[in-house]
Amino acid sequence: MTQSNSANERYELKITVKPDDIDQLGHVGNIIYLRWVQEVAVAHWRAAATPTQQAELLWVVMRHEIDYKRSAVLGDEIIARTWVGEAKVNLFERHTEILRASDKRQLALARTMWCPINAQTGKPTRVGQDVRERFSVPSD
């Protein structure tokens, strides 16, 4: 794993394709790619956010967009790479690239929109400047 401390850095999570990831067509099913997108986003947040930030904020997905490029199969080593994009008042863009480790071929590319939630109230919230600087690229 690569730890990220700024919006311009990328965070990576290594994954091995398991038997439960394989669908009836003999390759990784679409829903598994979606799970990996979420897993790498959560891992990035946990690795880079302070304990206080983690206690105060939760994140919910508002939108996923995924382009599937190539198939992964049982035993493949995968790299899920994520980085943050633009941030609006309470909507943060996150990009994720899924690569096969052996040849670095892109398997899928995702764009996800996340909303910060106040951990106490369960309602959308604005984030502090410390989170905004660490996890976003300002929008125009």
N, C-alpha and C positions, 0 to 999 in steps of 0.2 A: 504494500500500500504506500501511496505517496501522500504526505500530509500537505494541506494547502493553507496558507495564511493570508492570501489576498485573492481578489476577484480575478486576477489575471492568471493565476496558477490553476493547474489541472490536478484532479485527484483521481487515483487509479485504484481499482479493486480487482484482484485476480480471482477467477472463478473456474472451476472444473465442471464440465457438462456431466451430469449424472443420469442414470437410467430414467428417473422420474421426469426429467426435462424433455424426454423424447416423445413426440406425438405419433399418431398412426401412420404418418408419412416417412417415419424413420429419421427425422431431424428435430432440432429444438423447436418446440411449439411457440407460436406468437406470444402467448400469455407469459411465457418464461422470460422473453426479452423485456416485457413490461415489468416483471418482478425484479429483474436485474437493474433496470433504470431506477426503480424505487430503492433498492438495496444500496446502490452506490451513492445515491443522494443522501440517504440517512447516514451512511458511513462517513461521508464527507462532513456533514453537519456535526456528527459526534466527534470527529477528529479535529475539527477546526474551531468549533464554538467553545466558549468558556463554560464552565459548570453553571455559572449564573445565567448565561444566555440559554443554555439547555433547560434549566429549571423554569424559565419565564416564557419560553416560546415553544410551540409545536407548529408543525407545518401540515397543510392539507393540499392535495393536488386538485387543481381546478380544470386542468386540460392536459392531455397527452397527445402528441403527434409522433408517430413512428414510421420511418421508412425502412423497410426490410430489403437488404441488398443481396445477401448470400446466406446459405444455410450453415448451421453448426451441427455437429454430430457427436454421438457419445464419445467421451474421452477427450474432446477438444479442450484445450486451455484457452480461456477467454480473458480479455482485459476489458473491463467496463471503465471508461474514462469520462469524468464529468467536470464541468466548469459552469460558472454562473454567467448570466447575461444581464440584460436590462432589468431595472427595478422601477416599478411605479410606486404609488402610495402604499398599497398592500398586495401587490402582485409581482412576484419575482420569477424571472425566466431562468431556466436551467437547461443546459445542453448535455447530452450524453452520447458517446460514441462507443459502440460495442465492436471489439476487434478480436480476430483469432490471433492468439499469441505467436503461433509458429510462423506466420507469414505477414502479420500485421494488416491483413485484409479487413476492410470494414464490412461487418455483417449487418449492422443496423445503426441508424442515426435517429435520435429522439430530441424533441423539444418539449419541455414540460413547464407548465405555469403553476407556481406554488403560492399559497396564501399563508402568511404568518397568523397564528392563532395564539391568543393569550391563554396560557396554561391554566390559569385560575378560573377565567370566565367562559372559556371555550368559544370566544367570539373573535372575529378578525380584529387585528390590531396593527398599529404602526410600529415599526421597529426603531430602535435607537440608532444613532449615528455610528456607533461601534459595529453593530451588525451590518448596517448598510455599507460601510466601508469594506468590511471583510467579505461580504457575500453578494455584491452587486456591482454592475457597471451602470453608471448613471444614464438615464434615458434623456434624449434631447427634448 
